């Protein structure tokens, strides 16, 4: 009989410093990222993101929206994608997808 010991060693990730919160959305460029081009949501991507833009403008004042599509939902965004979105926006809503 072979007995396996299920205990292991926990590796704790180091703390990540979060970006400071914006004082206001008015006047900012907000990134809206859809997670996968082939998802069902992508079919209505333009209309959904424009509706979100109208709602945010009505509630928080004038904002601009920068739209991006991450090619694969299950994979991390490539560094150049993150850099590009970060250079063009002050905040990002991510996770629109399946």
C-alpha positions, 0 to 999 in steps of 0.5 A: 500500500502506498500512502500519500501525504497531501500536505504541502507548502503554501507559497504566499504571493507578495502584496501588490500596490494598487493604483490610487483611486481617481478623484472623479471620472469627469474629463478622464478617458476610461478604457473598456476591455472586452475579453474575447473577440469571438464571444457572444457579447462581442456581437453587440460590443459596439452597442453595449459599450456605447450604452455604458458610455452614455450611462457613465456620462449621465452619472459622472460627467463628460468622459471619453471611452477607449475600447479594446478587445483582448484576443483570448479570455483565458490568457493574460493580456500581453504586456504591449496590450496592457501598456497601450491601454495604460497609456491611453486611459486613466481607468479601465473596466475589464471583464466584459465577455462570456 
